[in-house]
């Protein structure tokens, strides 16, 4: 990991040239003090090179690091599985492969169920003229139909109440009231790992999710 980060940070601005529009990969060849205009050296003055802020650079690095870590975990898992299978008997291998297949099928079934629940939930919200993004919708949807229905109904109730308060405040020319005393941001709420706690915070801070 240290080697990866050291290499990534040391080349951060070099690698970012790959993201620039209209980048001429051959323009930098030759001597630094060659004044031949055909070389393109010294003629750009930075006008054709996209500039990246520190935040943008950090996001690119974070994304690349996440991709690298994901690949490393996958490779490690495959190596561990291969080592485990190597020490198994033929019957144990067959049982392990069967379990892996069952787990894979269960994953597909879960994805299909969540997809169906998402469509139902979005339809329920659309009936009440409520449109939300996929990230927020995913927090309302579960594999259980009754739980999903309850989550959507509670959210819709809180959402419409928040909208009505916003409209009333604007009509009275009052500044919109802030959310709960938690003073959490939308991003902080969505980052909460516990599903029940995240749902509670969404409901308590529903004004953060109402489009102004």
Buried (B, 14 or more C-beta within 10 A) or exposed (E): EEEEEEEBEEEBEEBBEEEEEEEEEEEEEEEEEEEEEEBBBEEEEEEBBEEBEEEEBEEBBEEBBEEBEEEEEEEEEEEEEEEEEEEEEEEEBEEBEEEEEEEEEEEEEEEEBBEBBBEBBBEBBEEEEBEBEEEBBBBBBBEEEEEBBEBBBBBBEBBBEBBEBBEEEEEEEEEEEEBEEEEBEBEEBBEBEEEEEBBEBBBBBBBBBBEE
